[in-house]
Amino acid sequence: MKPLALTATALLLIAASILYVAPAYSFLPLLTSSKPDHWSLTAFPVQWDLNPSTKGAKITGDRSVADVIQASFNTWTSAPNTDLTIARGPDSNANKGSSAPSADNLICFICTDVSFGGDETLAITVTTTADSAGQSDGHGGTAQFAGQIIRADIAFNPGVQFDTGGGSGQDLQTVATHEIGHFFGLDHSAITRAIMYPFAPNQLTILSYDDVAGISSLYPKSPPDVATGAISGKVTLNGSPVFGAHVFANSTTSATPFSNVRKTPIGTLTLPDGSYTITGLPPDSYGVLAEPLDLPVSDSDVGWASEFNKSAVQTNFTSRWH
């Protein structure tokens, strides 16, 4: 049997500009019709609306939930290479997403219309997107593109013990920062130290390189704070393309071109033809690894296969360095 073949070509940008490559993206946006989900920041004002009530929820600590949520949004809007603004809207008394005004993006600790399936699910983010341009955007206008997010609600599990700081339980800001990544259009990442990794650590509130690559691909800043480039290639097995291989670029130096960001690999998944493009790479030297998505992150943690009319990503291979 021929081994897994991993090919890569590297490109680092010298000019201060973003390299746009379609349809592969830094790991990983949510997708609609194979297009990355994201807000249009020009169609209508994007705001978040908090129901500040925690009556019946298990929350301790010395910070208010409003302060924690604001800090979590700030983490994403201050990301390098990212042009992203969002305002806090009026507080809401809704305890169901269906009963909140259509213009509201409800953040709720006591919502009653969400099934968490047990305490292992800490929170759920539900985004509503347009399937195509021209559909109603729920704000009196029409959607500009397929995948345009027109609403997002976040519900925290009232059965989970959360800590806002100095209390006990799961750190609320860690969970909120992860869910807000979904709010802005990011799927789960298989990079273990990324905020968007699907399993919550005790505390982690600083974005990783992988998170920055993802959010800046959806909301690029021009010119960027740090010029970035991409690595492209193809993964094959016995000459056939491998779909859904987790491919990531890992720095081989101690360089830290991004400040106030945790240095991690940056990854993506291969497309049906086996191709991949890892974007958002700051100037550096990288090794590239392809591995199967076969735990701890698995096919069920990402929506990649269904978006390409596949039953699951391919996992019948072993890891390979390039």
C-alpha positions as CSV (number, residue, x, y, z in Angstrom):
1,M,0.0,0.0,0.0
2,K,1.3,3.4,-0.9
3,P,1.7,5.8,2.0
4,L,-0.3,8.9,2.6
5,A,1.1,11.6,0.4
6,L,1.2,15.2,1.7
7,T,2.3,18.0,-0.7
8,A,2.6,21.6,0.2
9,T,3.7,24.9,-1.4
10,A,4.4,27.8,0.9
11,L,3.9,31.5,0.2
12,L,4.7,34.3,2.6
13,L,3.5,37.8,1.8
14,I,6.0,40.7,2.0
15,A,3.5,43.4,1.2
16,A,0.9,44.5,3.8
17,S,-2.1,42.7,2.4
18,I,-4.3,39.7,3.0
19,L,-4.1,36.7,0.7
20,Y,-7.6,35.6,-0.3
21,V,-7.9,31.9,-1.3
22,A,-11.2,30.2,-2.0
23,P,-12.9,28.0,-1.1
24,A,-10.6,26.7,1.7
25,Y,-10.3,28.8,4.9
26,S,-8.3,28.8,8.0
27,F,-9.8,26.4,10.5
28,L,-12.8,26.5,10.4
29,P,-15.8,28.7,9.5
30,L,-19.3,27.5,9.7
31,L,-20.6,27.1,6.1
32,T,-23.8,27.7,4.2
33,S,-23.8,26.3,0.6
34,S,-20.0,25.9,1.0
35,K,-19.7,29.6,1.7
36,P,-18.3,30.9,5.1
37,D,-20.9,32.2,7.5
38,H,-20.3,35.7,8.7
39,W,-22.1,39.0,9.5
40,S,-22.3,41.8,7.1
41,L,-21.2,44.8,9.1
42,T,-22.7,47.2,6.7
43,A,-26.2,45.7,6.2
44,F,-27.6,46.6,9.7
45,P,-26.1,47.4,13.1
46,V,-24.9,44.1,14.8
47,Q,-25.5,44.1,18.5
48,W,-25.8,41.7,21.4
49,D,-28.7,41.8,23.9
50,L,-28.2,40.4,27.3
51,N,-30.9,39.0,29.6
52,P,-29.0,39.8,32.8
53,S,-31.2,37.6,35.0
54,T,-29.4,34.6,36.6
55,K,-32.3,33.6,38.9
56,G,-32.3,29.8,38.9
57,A,-28.9,29.6,37.3
58,K,-25.8,28.4,39.1
59,I,-23.4,31.4,38.9
60,T,-21.0,32.6,41.6
61,G,-18.1,35.1,41.5
62,D,-17.4,38.7,42.0
63,R,-17.9,40.0,38.4
64,S,-21.3,40.6,36.8
65,V,-22.3,38.4,33.9
66,A,-22.5,41.6,31.8
67,D,-18.8,42.4,32.5
68,V,-17.8,38.9,31.5
69,I,-19.7,38.9,28.3
70,Q,-18.4,42.3,27.3
71,A,-14.8,41.2,28.0
72,S,-15.4,38.1,25.9
73,F,-16.6,40.1,22.9
74,N,-13.7,42.4,23.3
75,T,-11.3,39.5,23.0
76,W,-12.5,38.9,19.4
77,T,-13.0,42.5,18.3
78,S,-9.4,43.3,19.3
79,A,-7.9,40.4,17.5
80,P,-4.9,41.2,15.2
81,N,-5.7,41.6,11.5
82,T,-9.4,41.8,12.3
83,D,-11.9,44.6,11.5
84,L,-14.9,43.8,13.6
85,T,-17.2,45.9,15.7
86,I,-20.3,45.1,17.7
87,A,-22.3,47.1,20.2
88,R,-24.1,46.1,23.3
89,G,-27.8,46.6,22.7
90,P,-30.6,47.1,25.3
91,D,-31.0,44.4,27.9
92,S,-33.8,41.9,27.3
93,N,-36.2,40.1,29.5
94,A,-36.8,37.3,27.0
95,N,-36.2,33.8,28.2
96,K,-36.7,32.3,24.8
97,G,-35.0,33.1,21.5
98,S,-38.4,32.8,19.8
99,S,-39.9,35.5,22.0
100,A,-37.1,38.0,21.6
101,P,-37.4,40.7,18.9
102,S,-35.9,39.7,15.5
103,A,-33.3,42.4,15.8
104,D,-32.0,41.0,19.1
105,N,-29.2,38.6,19.4
106,L,-30.1,37.1,22.8
107,I,-27.6,36.0,25.4
108,C,-29.4,34.2,28.1
109,F,-28.7,32.2,31.3
110,I,-32.3,31.1,32.0
111,C,-33.6,30.3,28.5
112,T,-36.2,27.6,28.5
113,D,-36.4,26.7,24.8
114,V,-33.0,25.0,24.6
115,S,-32.3,21.3,25.1
116,F,-28.8,20.8,26.5
117,G,-29.0,17.1,26.9
118,G,-27.2,17.1,30.2
119,D,-24.5,19.1,32.0
120,E,-21.7,18.1,29.7
121,T,-23.0,20.8,27.2
122,L,-22.0,24.1,28.8
123,A,-23.7,26.4,26.3
124,I,-25.3,26.5,22.8
125,T,-25.1,29.1,20.1
126,V,-27.7,29.1,17.4
127,T,-27.0,31.2,14.3
128,T,-29.6,32.0,11.6
129,T,-28.1,32.5,8.1
130,A,-29.4,33.4,4.7
131,D,-29.3,30.6,2.1
132,S,-28.9,33.1,-0.7
133,A,-28.8,36.8,-1.5
134,G,-32.1,38.6,-1.7
135,Q,-33.8,36.8,1.2
136,S,-35.3,38.8,4.0
137,D,-32.6,39.6,6.6
138,G,-35.1,40.1,9.4
139,H,-34.1,43.7,9.8
140,G,-36.2,45.3,7.0
141,G,-33.8,44.6,4.2
142,T,-32.5,41.7,2.2
143,A,-29.5,39.4,2.6
144,Q,-26.4,40.4,0.7
145,F,-24.9,36.9,0.3
146,A,-25.3,33.2,1.1
147,G,-24.1,32.5,4.6
148,Q,-24.8,36.0,5.9
149,I,-25.6,35.7,9.6
150,I,-28.8,37.6,10.4
151,R,-29.2,36.5,14.0
152,A,-27.3,34.6,16.7
153,D,-28.4,33.6,20.2
154,I,-26.3,32.2,23.0
155,A,-27.9,30.1,25.8
156,F,-25.8,29.0,28.8
157,N,-26.8,25.8,30.6
158,P,-28.5,26.7,33.8
159,G,-27.6,23.3,35.2
160,V,-23.9,24.0,35.1
161,Q,-22.0,25.8,37.9
162,F,-20.3,28.9,36.4
163,D,-17.7,31.1,37.9
164,T,-17.4,34.8,37.0
165,G,-14.2,35.2,39.0
166,G,-13.3,34.2,42.5
167,G,-16.1,31.8,42.8
168,S,-16.4,28.1,41.9
169,G,-17.2,26.1,38.9
170,Q,-16.5,26.4,35.2
171,D,-14.9,29.7,34.2
172,L,-17.7,31.7,32.5
173,Q,-15.4,33.9,30.4
174,T,-13.7,30.8,28.9
175,V,-17.1,29.4,27.8
176,A,-18.4,32.8,26.6
177,T,-15.3,33.5,24.5
178,H,-15.7,30.1,22.8
179,E,-19.4,30.6,22.1
180,I,-18.9,34.1,20.8
181,G,-16.5,32.6,18.2
182,H,-19.5,30.6,17.0
183,F,-21.6,33.9,17.2
184,F,-19.2,35.4,14.7
185,G,-19.2,32.4,12.3
186,L,-16.4,30.0,13.5
187,D,-16.8,26.3,13.8
188,H,-14.8,24.0,16.1
189,S,-11.1,23.7,15.7
190,A,-9.0,20.5,16.1
191,I,-6.1,22.6,17.5
192,T,-6.0,21.6,21.1
193,R,-5.0,25.0,22.5
194,A,-7.4,27.0,20.4
195,I,-10.3,28.8,22.0
196,M,-12.5,27.1,19.4
197,Y,-11.4,23.6,20.5
198,P,-14.7,21.8,21.4
199,F,-13.7,20.8,24.9
200,A,-13.4,23.5,27.5
201,P,-10.3,23.8,29.7
202,N,-10.6,25.2,33.3
203,Q,-9.6,28.7,32.0
204,L,-8.5,29.9,28.6
205,T,-9.5,33.4,27.5
206,I,-6.6,34.5,25.1
207,L,-7.0,33.8,21.4
208,S,-4.6,31.5,19.7
209,Y,-2.9,31.9,16.3
210,D,-5.5,29.5,14.9
211,D,-8.4,31.6,16.3
212,V,-6.9,34.8,14.9
213,A,-6.4,33.1,11.4
214,G,-10.1,32.1,11.5
215,I,-11.6,35.4,12.6
216,S,-9.4,37.6,10.4
217,S,-10.4,35.5,7.4
218,L,-14.0,36.4,8.0
219,Y,-13.5,40.0,8.9
220,P,-10.1,41.1,7.4
221,K,-8.5,44.3,8.3
222,S,-6.8,46.3,5.5
223,P,-4.0,46.9,5.8
224,P,-3.4,44.1,8.3
225,D,-1.4,44.6,11.6
226,V,0.9,41.7,10.5
227,A,1.2,40.6,6.8
228,T,0.3,37.0,6.5
229,G,0.6,34.3,3.8
230,A,-0.6,30.8,3.1
231,I,0.4,27.2,2.6
232,S,-1.4,25.1,0.0
233,G,-1.2,21.5,-1.0
234,K,-3.0,18.2,-1.5
235,V,-3.4,15.1,0.6
236,T,-3.8,11.7,-1.2
237,L,-3.9,8.1,-0.2
238,N,-2.9,5.5,-2.8
239,G,-3.2,8.3,-5.4
240,S,-6.8,9.2,-4.3
241,P,-7.7,12.4,-2.6
242,V,-8.3,12.4,1.1
243,F,-11.4,14.4,2.3
244,G,-11.5,16.0,5.7
245,A,-7.9,15.4,6.8
246,H,-6.8,17.8,9.5
247,V,-3.8,19.6,8.1
248,F,-2.0,22.2,10.2
249,A,1.1,24.3,10.0
250,N,3.3,24.4,13.1
251,S,6.0,27.0,13.6
252,T,9.5,25.6,13.9
253,T,11.0,28.7,15.4
254,S,10.6,30.9,18.5
255,A,9.4,33.9,16.5
256,T,6.3,35.7,17.9
257,P,5.0,38.1,15.2
258,F,1.6,38.4,16.9
259,S,1.5,40.1,20.3
260,N,-1.0,39.2,23.0
261,V,-1.9,36.0,21.2
262,R,-0.9,32.5,22.2
263,K,1.3,30.8,19.6
264,T,-0.3,27.6,18.3
265,P,-0.5,25.7,15.0
266,I,-3.0,27.0,12.4
267,G,-5.1,24.4,10.6
268,T,-7.8,23.5,8.2
269,L,-9.5,20.4,6.7
270,T,-9.0,19.1,3.2
271,L,-11.7,19.6,0.5
272,P,-13.2,16.7,-1.4
273,D,-10.4,16.8,-4.0
274,G,-7.8,16.5,-1.2
275,S,-6.7,20.1,-1.5
276,Y,-6.1,22.5,1.4
277,T,-5.0,26.0,2.0
278,I,-3.9,27.2,5.4
279,T,-4.3,31.0,5.5
280,G,-3.4,33.6,8.1
281,L,0.2,32.5,8.6
282,P,2.5,35.2,9.9
283,P,6.1,35.2,8.5
284,D,7.9,32.2,9.9
285,S,9.1,28.7,9.1
286,Y,6.6,25.9,9.4
287,G,6.3,22.2,9.4
288,V,3.0,20.7,8.0
289,L,1.2,17.7,9.4
290,A,-1.8,15.8,8.1
291,E,-3.8,13.7,10.6
292,P,-7.1,11.9,10.7
293,L,-10.0,13.6,12.6
294,D,-10.4,10.5,14.8
295,L,-10.5,11.8,18.4
296,P,-10.4,13.7,20.6
297,V,-12.0,15.9,17.9
298,S,-14.1,13.8,15.5
299,D,-16.4,14.3,12.5
300,S,-19.4,14.9,14.9
301,D,-17.6,18.0,16.3
302,V,-17.6,19.8,12.9
303,G,-20.1,20.3,10.1
304,W,-17.5,19.8,7.3
305,A,-18.8,16.6,5.7
306,S,-22.5,17.6,5.4
307,E,-21.6,20.8,3.7
308,F,-20.0,18.8,0.9
309,N,-22.7,16.2,0.7
310,K,-20.5,13.6,2.4
311,S,-21.5,11.2,5.1
312,A,-18.2,11.8,7.1
313,V,-14.6,12.9,6.8
314,Q,-12.0,10.3,5.9
315,T,-10.0,8.8,8.8
316,N,-8.4,5.6,7.3
317,F,-4.8,6.9,7.4
318,T,-2.1,7.7,9.8
319,S,-0.4,11.1,10.5
320,R,2.2,12.3,8.1
321,W,4.7,15.2,8.4
322,H,6.0,17.3,5.4
